Amino acid sequence: MQQFLYILPALICPVGMGLMMWFMMRGRGRGKTADGPEEQELARLRAEVAALRPHATAFDERRGTDVR
């Protein structure tokens, strides 16, 4: 019986870790909307990058370097 008590923590650790990973993966897709704040911020940043690209091209042409 005493040997079982020594093995018990070694068994609880991987089982507990597996359960935590399973619960985290289950709840990953819930509660997200297609037009949430993250998506709006991402769209705003993509528009900003697209607006800045012509300026970067003009700068590279002035400097005579090809950065791609």
N, CA, C, O and CB atoms as a CASP TS submission, in Angstrom:
PFRMAT TS
TARGET T0000
AUTHOR 0000-0000-0000
METHOD Language model
MODEL 1
PARENT N/A
ATOM      1  N   MET     1       0.822  -1.193   0.000  1.00  0.00           N
ATOM      2  CA  MET     1       0.000   0.000   0.000  1.00  0.00           C
ATOM      3  C   MET     1       0.866   1.258   0.000  1.00  0.00           C
ATOM      4  O   MET     1       0.555   2.244  -0.668  1.00  0.00           O
ATOM      5  CB  MET     1      -0.935  -0.002   1.204  1.00  0.00           C
ATOM      6  N   GLN     2       1.946   1.204   0.753  1.00  0.00           N
ATOM      7  CA  GLN     2       2.815   2.367   0.851  1.00  0.00           C
ATOM      8  C   GLN     2       3.517   2.641  -0.487  1.00  0.00           C
ATOM      9  O   GLN     2       3.770   3.798  -0.822  1.00  0.00           O
ATOM     10  CB  GLN     2       3.852   2.161   1.966  1.00  0.00           C
ATOM     11  N   GLN     3       3.828   1.604  -1.241  1.00  0.00           N
ATOM     12  CA  GLN     3       4.454   1.774  -2.545  1.00  0.00           C
ATOM     13  C   GLN     3       3.479   2.452  -3.518  1.00  0.00           C
ATOM     14  O   GLN     3       3.884   3.246  -4.367  1.00  0.00           O
ATOM     15  CB  GLN     3       4.917   0.409  -3.104  1.00  0.00           C
ATOM     16  N   PHE     4       2.217   2.130  -3.381  1.00  0.00           N
ATOM     17  CA  PHE     4       1.202   2.763  -4.232  1.00  0.00           C
ATOM     18  C   PHE     4       1.153   4.268  -4.001  1.00  0.00           C
ATOM     19  O   PHE     4       0.952   5.032  -4.945  1.00  0.00           O
ATOM     20  CB  PHE     4      -0.179   2.147  -3.968  1.00  0.00           C
ATOM     21  N   LEU     5       1.334   4.701  -2.758  1.00  0.00           N
ATOM     22  CA  LEU     5       1.335   6.130  -2.443  1.00  0.00           C
ATOM     23  C   LEU     5       2.529   6.850  -3.072  1.00  0.00           C
ATOM     24  O   LEU     5       2.436   8.037  -3.385  1.00  0.00           O
ATOM     25  CB  LEU     5       1.346   6.333  -0.931  1.00  0.00           C
ATOM     26  N   TYR     6       3.638   6.154  -3.258  1.00  0.00           N
ATOM     27  CA  TYR     6       4.803   6.749  -3.915  1.00  0.00           C
ATOM     28  C   TYR     6       4.588   6.882  -5.428  1.00  0.00           C
ATOM     29  O   TYR     6       5.082   7.827  -6.043  1.00  0.00           O
ATOM     30  CB  TYR     6       6.053   5.906  -3.636  1.00  0.00           C
ATOM     31  N   ILE     7       3.870   5.959  -6.012  1.00  0.00           N
ATOM     32  CA  ILE     7       3.622   5.961  -7.458  1.00  0.00           C
ATOM     33  C   ILE     7       2.469   6.911  -7.824  1.00  0.00           C
ATOM     34  O   ILE     7       2.419   7.425  -8.941  1.00  0.00           O
ATOM     35  CB  ILE     7       3.305   4.530  -7.945  1.00  0.00           C
ATOM     36  N   LEU     8       1.561   7.137  -6.894  1.00  0.00           N
ATOM     37  CA  LEU     8       0.381   7.956  -7.166  1.00  0.00           C
ATOM     38  C   LEU     8       0.711   9.363  -7.696  1.00  0.00           C
ATOM     39  O   LEU     8       0.098   9.761  -8.687  1.00  0.00           O
ATOM     40  CB  LEU     8      -0.439   8.077  -5.908  1.00  0.00           C
ATOM     41  N   PRO     9       1.624  10.137  -7.115  1.00  0.00           N
ATOM     42  CA  PRO     9       1.944  11.460  -7.683  1.00  0.00           C
ATOM     43  C   PRO     9       2.518  11.379  -9.097  1.00  0.00           C
ATOM     44  O   PRO     9       2.265  12.254  -9.925  1.00  0.00           O
ATOM     45  CB  PRO     9       2.930  12.181  -6.785  1.00  0.00           C
ATOM     46  N   ALA    10       3.286  10.333  -9.366  1.00  0.00           N
ATOM     47  CA  ALA    10       3.849  10.160 -10.701  1.00  0.00           C
ATOM     48  C   ALA    10       2.759   9.849 -11.728  1.00  0.00           C
ATOM     49  O   ALA    10       2.929  10.160 -12.907  1.00  0.00           O
ATOM     50  CB  ALA    10       4.896   9.046 -10.692  1.00  0.00           C
ATOM     51  N   LEU    11       1.674   9.260 -11.321  1.00  0.00           N
ATOM     52  CA  LEU    11       0.558   8.979 -12.226  1.00  0.00           C
ATOM     53  C   LEU    11      -0.387  10.170 -12.351  1.00  0.00           C
ATOM     54  O   LEU    11      -0.953  10.403 -13.419  1.00  0.00           O
ATOM     55  CB  LEU    11      -0.213   7.757 -11.743  1.00  0.00           C
ATOM     56  N   ILE    12      -0.559  10.914 -11.281  1.00  0.00           N
ATOM     57  CA  ILE    12      -1.484  12.044 -11.289  1.00  0.00           C
ATOM     58  C   ILE    12      -0.968  13.161 -12.197  1.00  0.00           C
ATOM     59  O   ILE    12      -1.758  13.817 -12.875  1.00  0.00           O
ATOM     60  CB  ILE    12      -1.697  12.573  -9.861  1.00  0.00           C
ATOM     61  N   CYS    13       0.329  13.381 -12.217  1.00  0.00           N
ATOM     62  CA  CYS    13       0.896  14.492 -12.987  1.00  0.00           C
ATOM     63  C   CYS    13       0.590  14.371 -14.485  1.00  0.00           C
ATOM     64  O   CYS    13       0.021  15.311 -15.040  1.00  0.00           O
ATOM     65  CB  CYS    13       2.408  14.556 -12.773  1.00  0.00           C
ATOM     66  N   PRO    14       0.928  13.277 -15.172  1.00  0.00           N
ATOM     67  CA  PRO    14       0.627  13.217 -16.611  1.00  0.00           C
ATOM     68  C   PRO    14      -0.877  13.156 -16.915  1.00  0.00           C
ATOM     69  O   PRO    14      -1.336  13.698 -17.921  1.00  0.00           O
ATOM     70  CB  PRO    14       1.308  12.008 -17.221  1.00  0.00           C
ATOM     71  N   VAL    15      -1.624  12.500 -16.047  1.00  0.00           N
ATOM     72  CA  VAL    15      -3.071  12.432 -16.261  1.00  0.00           C
ATOM     73  C   VAL    15      -3.680  13.829 -16.112  1.00  0.00           C
ATOM     74  O   VAL    15      -4.517  14.231 -16.921  1.00  0.00           O
ATOM     75  CB  VAL    15      -3.733  11.436 -15.262  1.00  0.00           C
ATOM     76  N   GLY    16      -3.264  14.562 -15.089  1.00  0.00           N
ATOM     77  CA  GLY    16      -3.761  15.924 -14.901  1.00  0.00           C
ATOM     78  C   GLY    16      -3.370  16.836 -16.056  1.00  0.00           C
ATOM     79  O   GLY    16      -4.179  17.653 -16.496  1.00  0.00           O
ATOM     80  N   MET    17      -2.144  16.711 -16.552  1.00  0.00           N
ATOM     81  CA  MET    17      -1.698  17.518 -17.678  1.00  0.00           C
ATOM     82  C   MET    17      -2.506  17.197 -18.935  1.00  0.00           C
ATOM     83  O   MET    17      -2.881  18.100 -19.683  1.00  0.00           O
ATOM     84  CB  MET    17      -0.207  17.292 -17.935  1.00  0.00           C
ATOM     85  N   GLY    18      -2.766  15.938 -19.159  1.00  0.00           N
ATOM     86  CA  GLY    18      -3.587  15.547 -20.305  1.00  0.00           C
ATOM     87  C   GLY    18      -4.997  16.109 -20.216  1.00  0.00           C
ATOM     88  O   GLY    18      -5.544  16.578 -21.215  1.00  0.00           O
ATOM     89  N   LEU    19      -5.585  16.066 -19.033  1.00  0.00           N
ATOM     90  CA  LEU    19      -6.919  16.625 -18.847  1.00  0.00           C
ATOM     91  C   LEU    19      -6.934  18.141 -19.074  1.00  0.00           C
ATOM     92  O   LEU    19      -7.854  18.668 -19.699  1.00  0.00           O
ATOM     93  CB  LEU    19      -7.431  16.302 -17.446  1.00  0.00           C
ATOM     94  N   MET    20      -5.923  18.829 -18.571  1.00  0.00           N
ATOM     95  CA  MET    20      -5.860  20.283 -18.780  1.00  0.00           C
ATOM     96  C   MET    20      -5.744  20.621 -20.263  1.00  0.00           C
ATOM     97  O   MET    20      -6.400  21.541 -20.751  1.00  0.00           O
ATOM     98  CB  MET    20      -4.673  20.886 -18.011  1.00  0.00           C
ATOM     99  N   MET    21      -4.907  19.872 -20.973  1.00  0.00           N
ATOM    100  CA  MET    21      -4.758  20.125 -22.413  1.00  0.00           C
ATOM    101  C   MET    21      -6.068  19.859 -23.150  1.00  0.00           C
ATOM    102  O   MET    21      -6.443  20.609 -24.052  1.00  0.00           O
ATOM    103  CB  MET    21      -3.634  19.248 -23.002  1.00  0.00           C
ATOM    104  N   TRP    22      -6.756  18.798 -22.766  1.00  0.00           N
ATOM    105  CA  TRP    22      -8.023  18.460 -23.415  1.00  0.00           C
ATOM    106  C   TRP    22      -9.067  19.550 -23.179  1.00  0.00           C
ATOM    107  O   TRP    22      -9.777  19.936 -24.107  1.00  0.00           O
ATOM    108  CB  TRP    22      -8.544  17.109 -22.900  1.00  0.00           C
ATOM    109  N   PHE    23      -9.166  20.049 -21.944  1.00  0.00           N
ATOM    110  CA  PHE    23     -10.125  21.115 -21.643  1.00  0.00           C
ATOM    111  C   PHE    23      -9.775  22.408 -22.368  1.00  0.00           C
ATOM    112  O   PHE    23     -10.666  23.126 -22.822  1.00  0.00           O
ATOM    113  CB  PHE    23     -10.180  21.365 -20.140  1.00  0.00           C
ATOM    114  N   MET    24      -8.501  22.704 -22.479  1.00  0.00           N
ATOM    115  CA  MET    24      -8.098  23.931 -23.170  1.00  0.00           C
ATOM    116  C   MET    24      -8.418  23.841 -24.660  1.00  0.00           C
ATOM    117  O   MET    24      -8.857  24.829 -25.249  1.00  0.00           O
ATOM    118  CB  MET    24      -6.595  24.198 -22.964  1.00  0.00           C
ATOM    119  N   MET    25      -8.212  22.706 -25.270  1.00  0.00           N
ATOM    120  CA  MET    25      -8.501  22.545 -26.691  1.00  0.00           C
ATOM    121  C   MET    25     -10.008  22.537 -26.952  1.00  0.00           C
ATOM    122  O   MET    25     -10.451  23.009 -27.999  1.00  0.00           O
ATOM    123  CB  MET    25      -7.868  21.255 -27.217  1.00  0.00           C
ATOM    124  N   ARG    26     -10.786  22.017 -26.035  1.00  0.00           N
ATOM    125  CA  ARG    26     -12.237  22.000 -26.193  1.00  0.00           C
ATOM    126  C   ARG    26     -12.818  23.400 -26.183  1.00  0.00           C
ATOM    127  O   ARG    26     -13.718  23.692 -26.970  1.00  0.00           O
ATOM    128  CB  ARG    26     -12.876  21.172 -25.100  1.00  0.00           C
ATOM    129  N   GLY    27     -12.338  24.258 -25.330  1.00  0.00           N
ATOM    130  CA  GLY    27     -12.890  25.595 -25.188  1.00  0.00           C
ATOM    131  C   GLY    27     -12.295  26.611 -26.139  1.00  0.00           C
ATOM    132  O   GLY    27     -12.645  27.789 -26.065  1.00  0.00           O
ATOM    133  N   ARG    28     -11.422  26.204 -27.015  1.00  0.00           N
ATOM    134  CA  ARG    28     -10.718  27.129 -27.894  1.00  0.00           C
ATOM    135  C   ARG    28     -11.632  27.824 -28.899  1.00  0.00           C
ATOM    136  O   ARG    28     -11.469  29.022 -29.132  1.00  0.00           O
ATOM    137  CB  ARG    28      -9.639  26.397 -28.628  1.00  0.00           C
ATOM    138  N   GLY    29     -12.576  27.127 -29.495  1.00  0.00           N
ATOM    139  CA  GLY    29     -13.398  27.714 -30.539  1.00  0.00           C
ATOM    140  C   GLY    29     -14.697  28.340 -30.062  1.00  0.00           C
ATOM    141  O   GLY    29     -15.450  28.878 -30.874  1.00  0.00           O
ATOM    142  N   ARG    30     -14.973  28.285 -28.802  1.00  0.00           N
ATOM    143  CA  ARG    30     -16.247  28.792 -28.295  1.00  0.00           C
ATOM    144  C   ARG    30     -16.176  30.274 -28.001  1.00  0.00           C
ATOM    145  O   ARG    30     -15.139  30.792 -27.588  1.00  0.00           O
ATOM    146  CB  ARG    30     -16.657  28.039 -27.045  1.00  0.00           C
ATOM    147  N   GLY    31     -17.284  30.947 -28.218  1.00  0.00           N
ATOM    148  CA  GLY    31     -17.401  32.345 -27.835  1.00  0.00           C
ATOM    149  C   GLY    31     -16.744  33.332 -28.781  1.00  0.00           C
ATOM    150  O   GLY    31     -16.671  34.520 -28.466  1.00  0.00           O
ATOM    151  N   LYS    32     -16.272  32.887 -29.909  1.00  0.00           N
ATOM    152  CA  LYS    32     -15.647  33.806 -30.853  1.00  0.00           C
ATOM    153  C   LYS    32     -16.650  34.164 -31.937  1.00  0.00           C
ATOM    154  O   LYS    32     -17.350  33.303 -32.469  1.00  0.00           O
ATOM    155  CB  LYS    32     -14.366  33.189 -31.470  1.00  0.00           C
ATOM    156  N   THR    33     -16.703  35.445 -32.252  1.00  0.00           N
ATOM    157  CA  THR    33     -17.554  35.881 -33.340  1.00  0.00           C
ATOM    158  C   THR    33     -16.681  36.211 -34.530  1.00  0.00           C
ATOM    159  O   THR    33     -15.485  36.465 -34.380  1.00  0.00           O
ATOM    160  CB  THR    33     -18.417  37.096 -32.929  1.00  0.00           C
ATOM    161  N   ALA    34     -17.270  36.207 -35.706  1.00  0.00           N
ATOM    162  CA  ALA    34     -16.503  36.469 -36.919  1.00  0.00           C
ATOM    163  C   ALA    34     -16.056  37.918 -37.005  1.00  0.00           C
ATOM    164  O   ALA    34     -15.069  38.220 -37.676  1.00  0.00           O
ATOM    165  CB  ALA    34     -17.321  36.111 -38.141  1.00  0.00           C
ATOM    166  N   ASP    35     -16.768  38.821 -36.338  1.00  0.00           N
ATOM    167  CA  ASP    35     -16.439  40.244 -36.430  1.00  0.00           C
ATOM    168  C   ASP    35     -16.079  40.799 -35.056  1.00  0.00           C
ATOM    169  O   ASP    35     -16.532  41.876 -34.670  1.00  0.00           O
ATOM    170  CB  ASP    35     -17.617  41.034 -37.033  1.00  0.00           C
ATOM    171  N   GLY    36     -15.257  40.049 -34.324  1.00  0.00           N
ATOM    172  CA  GLY    36     -14.869  40.464 -32.984  1.00  0.00           C
ATOM    173  C   GLY    36     -13.820  41.564 -33.011  1.00  0.00           C
ATOM    174  O   GLY    36     -13.374  41.970 -34.085  1.00  0.00           O
ATOM    175  N   PRO    37     -13.427  42.041 -31.859  1.00  0.00           N
ATOM    176  CA  PRO    37     -12.432  43.127 -31.784  1.00  0.00           C
ATOM    177  C   PRO    37     -11.089  42.735 -32.396  1.00  0.00           C
ATOM    178  O   PRO    37     -10.410  43.580 -32.981  1.00  0.00           O
ATOM    179  CB  PRO    37     -12.223  43.541 -30.333  1.00  0.00           C
ATOM    180  N   GLU    38     -10.696  41.464 -32.269  1.00  0.00           N
ATOM    181  CA  GLU    38      -9.427  41.037 -32.851  1.00  0.00           C
ATOM    182  C   GLU    38      -9.474  41.114 -34.376  1.00  0.00           C
ATOM    183  O   GLU    38      -8.514  41.540 -35.018  1.00  0.00           O
ATOM    184  CB  GLU    38      -9.086  39.609 -32.401  1.00  0.00           C
ATOM    185  N   GLU    39     -10.594  40.699 -34.937  1.00  0.00           N
ATOM    186  CA  GLU    39     -10.736  40.733 -36.398  1.00  0.00           C
ATOM    187  C   GLU    39     -10.758  42.164 -36.915  1.00  0.00           C
ATOM    188  O   GLU    39     -10.191  42.451 -37.970  1.00  0.00           O
ATOM    189  CB  GLU    39     -12.012  40.002 -36.830  1.00  0.00           C
ATOM    190  N   GLN    40     -11.399  43.054 -36.192  1.00  0.00           N
ATOM    191  CA  GLN    40     -11.442  44.461 -36.599  1.00  0.00           C
ATOM    192  C   GLN    40     -10.060  45.083 -36.536  1.00  0.00           C
ATOM    193  O   GLN    40      -9.677  45.838 -37.430  1.00  0.00           O
ATOM    194  CB  GLN    40     -12.413  45.251 -35.714  1.00  0.00           C
ATOM    195  N   GLU    41      -9.314  44.777 -35.496  1.00  0.00           N
ATOM    196  CA  GLU    41      -7.951  45.301 -35.364  1.00  0.00           C
ATOM    197  C   GLU    41      -7.062  44.748 -36.466  1.00  0.00           C
ATOM    198  O   GLU    41      -6.246  45.480 -37.026  1.00  0.00           O
ATOM    199  CB  GLU    41      -7.364  44.954 -33.983  1.00  0.00           C
ATOM    200  N   LEU    42      -7.206  43.472 -36.783  1.00  0.00           N
ATOM    201  CA  LEU    42      -6.423  42.864 -37.850  1.00  0.00           C
ATOM    202  C   LEU    42      -6.740  43.502 -39.192  1.00  0.00           C
ATOM    203  O   LEU    42      -5.829  43.752 -39.981  1.00  0.00           O
ATOM    204  CB  LEU    42      -6.680  41.364 -37.908  1.00  0.00           C
ATOM    205  N   ALA    43      -8.007  43.770 -39.469  1.00  0.00           N
ATOM    206  CA  ALA    43      -8.390  44.422 -40.719  1.00  0.00           C
ATOM    207  C   ALA    43      -7.826  45.838 -40.789  1.00  0.00           C
ATOM    208  O   ALA    43      -7.390  46.282 -41.851  1.00  0.00           O
ATOM    209  CB  ALA    43      -9.917  44.454 -40.862  1.00  0.00           C
ATOM    210  N   ARG    44      -7.834  46.549 -39.654  1.00  0.00           N
ATOM    211  CA  ARG    44      -7.289  47.913 -39.635  1.00  0.00           C
ATOM    212  C   ARG    44      -5.783  47.902 -39.896  1.00  0.00           C
ATOM    213  O   ARG    44      -5.273  48.741 -40.638  1.00  0.00           O
ATOM    214  CB  ARG    44      -7.586  48.594 -38.283  1.00  0.00           C
ATOM    215  N   LEU    45      -5.080  46.958 -39.290  1.00  0.00           N
ATOM    216  CA  LEU    45      -3.636  46.871 -39.488  1.00  0.00           C
ATOM    217  C   LEU    45      -3.281  46.471 -40.915  1.00  0.00           C
ATOM    218  O   LEU    45      -2.312  46.978 -41.480  1.00  0.00           O
ATOM    219  CB  LEU    45      -3.034  45.877 -38.511  1.00  0.00           C
ATOM    220  N   ARG    46      -4.061  45.564 -41.500  1.00  0.00           N
ATOM    221  CA  ARG    46      -3.806  45.178 -42.900  1.00  0.00           C
ATOM    222  C   ARG    46      -4.011  46.359 -43.837  1.00  0.00           C
ATOM    223  O   ARG    46      -3.248  46.539 -44.786  1.00  0.00           O
ATOM    224  CB  ARG    46      -4.725  44.014 -43.317  1.00  0.00           C
ATOM    225  N   ALA    47      -5.040  47.168 -43.577  1.00  0.00           N
ATOM    226  CA  ALA    47      -5.278  48.349 -44.402  1.00  0.00           C
ATOM    227  C   ALA    47      -4.137  49.351 -44.241  1.00  0.00           C
ATOM    228  O   ALA    47      -3.733  49.989 -45.213  1.00  0.00           O
ATOM    229  CB  ALA    47      -6.622  49.004 -44.033  1.00  0.00           C
ATOM    230  N   GLU    48      -3.621  49.493 -43.038  1.00  0.00           N
ATOM    231  CA  GLU    48      -2.507  50.412 -42.804  1.00  0.00           C
ATOM    232  C   GLU    48      -1.245  49.943 -43.527  1.00  0.00           C
ATOM    233  O   GLU    48      -0.528  50.755 -44.112  1.00  0.00           O
ATOM    234  CB  GLU    48      -2.234  50.545 -41.300  1.00  0.00           C
ATOM    235  N   VAL    49      -0.974  48.657 -43.490  1.00  0.00           N
ATOM    236  CA  VAL    49       0.195  48.112 -44.190  1.00  0.00           C
ATOM    237  C   VAL    49       0.040  48.304 -45.693  1.00  0.00           C
ATOM    238  O   VAL    49       0.996  48.676 -46.373  1.00  0.00           O
ATOM    239  CB  VAL    49       0.387  46.611 -43.857  1.00  0.00           C
ATOM    240  N   ALA    50      -1.158  48.054 -46.215  1.00  0.00           N
ATOM    241  CA  ALA    50      -1.385  48.239 -47.646  1.00  0.00           C
ATOM    242  C   ALA    50      -1.209  49.699 -48.048  1.00  0.00           C
ATOM    243  O   ALA    50      -0.725  49.981 -49.144  1.00  0.00           O
ATOM    244  CB  ALA    50      -2.783  47.754 -48.030  1.00  0.00           C
ATOM    245  N   ALA    51      -1.590  50.622 -47.184  1.00  0.00           N
ATOM    246  CA  ALA    51      -1.440  52.047 -47.486  1.00  0.00           C
ATOM    247  C   ALA    51       0.026  52.467 -47.439  1.00  0.00           C
ATOM    248  O   ALA    51       0.423  53.385 -48.157  1.00  0.00           O
ATOM    249  CB  ALA    51      -2.261  52.891 -46.502  1.00  0.00           C
ATOM    250  N   LEU    52       0.833  51.819 -46.612  1.00  0.00           N
ATOM    251  CA  LEU    52       2.241  52.196 -46.471  1.00  0.00           C
ATOM    252  C   LEU    52       3.148  51.553 -47.519  1.00  0.00           C
ATOM    253  O   LEU    52       4.264  52.029 -47.727  1.00  0.00           O
ATOM    254  CB  LEU    52       2.729  51.823 -45.097  1.00  0.00           C
ATOM    255  N   ARG    53       2.710  50.508 -48.170  1.00  0.00           N
ATOM    256  CA  ARG    53       3.574  49.820 -49.137  1.00  0.00           C
ATOM    257  C   ARG    53       4.019  50.702 -50.301  1.00  0.00           C
ATOM    258  O   ARG    53       5.194  50.630 -50.661  1.00  0.00           O
ATOM    259  CB  ARG    53       2.861  48.617 -49.681  1.00  0.00           C
ATOM    260  N   PRO    54       3.181  51.521 -50.909  1.00  0.00           N
ATOM    261  CA  PRO    54       3.679  52.369 -52.004  1.00  0.00           C
ATOM    262  C   PRO    54       4.780  53.323 -51.537  1.00  0.00           C
ATOM    263  O   PRO    54       5.702  53.613 -52.299  1.00  0.00           O
ATOM    264  CB  PRO    54       2.527  53.173 -52.611  1.00  0.00           C
ATOM    265  N   HIS    55       4.701  53.808 -50.315  1.00  0.00           N
ATOM    266  CA  HIS    55       5.725  54.701 -49.786  1.00  0.00           C
ATOM    267  C   HIS    55       7.049  53.956 -49.619  1.00  0.00           C
ATOM    268  O   HIS    55       8.106  54.524 -49.891  1.00  0.00           O
ATOM    269  CB  HIS    55       5.275  55.304 -48.443  1.00  0.00           C
ATOM    270  N   ALA    56       7.015  52.723 -49.187  1.00  0.00           N
ATOM    271  CA  ALA    56       8.242  51.941 -49.021  1.00  0.00           C
ATOM    272  C   ALA    56       8.881  51.670 -50.376  1.00  0.00           C
ATOM    273  O   ALA    56      10.106  51.703 -50.491  1.00  0.00           O
ATOM    274  CB  ALA    56       7.951  50.614 -48.291  1.00  0.00           C
ATOM    275  N   THR    57       8.083  51.405 -51.399  1.00  0.00           N
ATOM    276  CA  THR    57       8.608  51.169 -52.740  1.00  0.00           C
ATOM    277  C   THR    57       9.293  52.422 -53.265  1.00  0.00           C
ATOM    278  O   THR    57      10.381  52.342 -53.834  1.00  0.00           O
ATOM    279  CB  THR    57       7.485  50.732 -53.696  1.00  0.00           C
ATOM    280  N   ALA    58       8.666  53.578 -53.078  1.00  0.00           N
ATOM    281  CA  ALA    58       9.261  54.828 -53.534  1.00  0.00           C
ATOM    282  C   ALA    58      10.576  55.084 -52.803  1.00  0.00           C
ATOM    283  O   ALA    58      11.530  55.560 -53.417  1.00  0.00           O
ATOM    284  CB  ALA    58       8.287  56.004 -53.320  1.00  0.00           C
ATOM    285  N   PHE    59      10.650  54.782 -51.520  1.00  0.00           N
ATOM    286  CA  PHE    59      11.877  54.977 -50.755  1.00  0.00           C
ATOM    287  C   PHE    59      12.981  54.053 -51.271  1.00  0.00           C
ATOM    288  O   PHE    59      14.129  54.475 -51.419  1.00  0.00           O
ATOM    289  CB  PHE    59      11.624  54.724 -49.255  1.00  0.00           C
ATOM    290  N   ASP    60      12.631  52.786 -51.547  1.00  0.00           N
ATOM    291  CA  ASP    60      13.626  51.844 -52.049  1.00  0.00           C
ATOM    292  C   ASP    60      14.154  52.266 -53.414  1.00  0.00           C
ATOM    293  O   ASP    60      15.341  52.097 -53.693  1.00  0.00           O
ATOM    294  CB  ASP    60      13.033  50.444 -52.130  1.00  0.00           C
ATOM    295  N   GLU    61      13.296  52.808 -54.264  1.00  0.00           N
ATOM    296  CA  GLU    61      13.736  53.254 -55.589  1.00  0.00           C
ATOM    297  C   GLU    61      14.662  54.455 -55.473  1.00  0.00           C
ATOM    298  O   GLU    61      15.608  54.567 -56.252  1.00  0.00           O
ATOM    299  CB  GLU    61      12.527  53.602 -56.471  1.00  0.00           C
ATOM    300  N   ARG    62      14.422  55.351 -54.531  1.00  0.00           N
ATOM    301  CA  ARG    62      15.294  56.519 -54.334  1.00  0.00           C
ATOM    302  C   ARG    62      16.668  56.087 -53.845  1.00  0.00           C
ATOM    303  O   ARG    62      17.687  56.661 -54.229  1.00  0.00           O
ATOM    304  CB  ARG    62      14.664  57.506 -53.333  1.00  0.00           C
ATOM    305  N   ARG    63      16.681  55.069 -52.994  1.00  0.00           N
ATOM    306  CA  ARG    63      17.947  54.613 -52.402  1.00  0.00           C
ATOM    307  C   ARG    63      18.710  53.683 -53.334  1.00  0.00           C
ATOM    308  O   ARG    63      19.904  53.450 -53.144  1.00  0.00           O
ATOM    309  CB  ARG    63      17.684  53.906 -51.078  1.00  0.00           C
ATOM    310  N   GLY    64      18.029  53.157 -54.332  1.00  0.00           N
ATOM    311  CA  GLY    64      18.693  52.238 -55.258  1.00  0.00           C
ATOM    312  C   GLY    64      18.891  50.852 -54.704  1.00  0.00           C
ATOM    313  O   GLY    64      19.774  50.130 -55.167  1.00  0.00           O
ATOM    314  N   THR    65      18.099  50.455 -53.727  1.00  0.00           N
ATOM    315  CA  THR    65      18.210  49.117 -53.145  1.00  0.00           C
ATOM    316  C   THR    65      16.946  48.329 -53.472  1.00  0.00           C
ATOM    317  O   THR    65      15.871  48.897 -53.664  1.00  0.00           O
ATOM    318  CB  THR    65      18.434  49.191 -51.601  1.00  0.00           C
ATOM    319  N   ASP    66      17.099  47.039 -53.530  1.00  0.00           N
ATOM    320  CA  ASP    66      15.967  46.161 -53.776  1.00  0.00           C
ATOM    321  C   ASP    66      15.742  45.310 -52.535  1.00  0.00           C
ATOM    322  O   ASP    66      16.461  44.338 -52.301  1.00  0.00           O
ATOM    323  CB  ASP    66      16.202  45.272 -55.035  1.00  0.00           C
ATOM    324  N   VAL    67      14.744  45.679 -51.742  1.00  0.00           N
ATOM    325  CA  VAL    67      14.457  44.967 -50.502  1.00  0.00           C
ATOM    326  C   VAL    67      13.168  44.187 -50.689  1.00  0.00           C
ATOM    327  O   VAL    67      12.078  44.752 -50.594  1.00  0.00           O
ATOM    328  CB  VAL    67      14.350  45.948 -49.292  1.00  0.00           C
ATOM    329  N   ARG    68      13.284  42.901 -50.952  1.00  0.00           N
ATOM    330  CA  ARG    68      12.095  42.035 -51.107  1.00  0.00           C
ATOM    331  C   ARG    68      12.345  40.707 -50.521  1.00  0.00           C
ATOM    332  O   ARG    68      11.468  39.844 -50.552  1.00  0.00           O
ATOM    333  CB  ARG    68      11.700  41.877 -52.557  1.00  0.00           C
TER
END
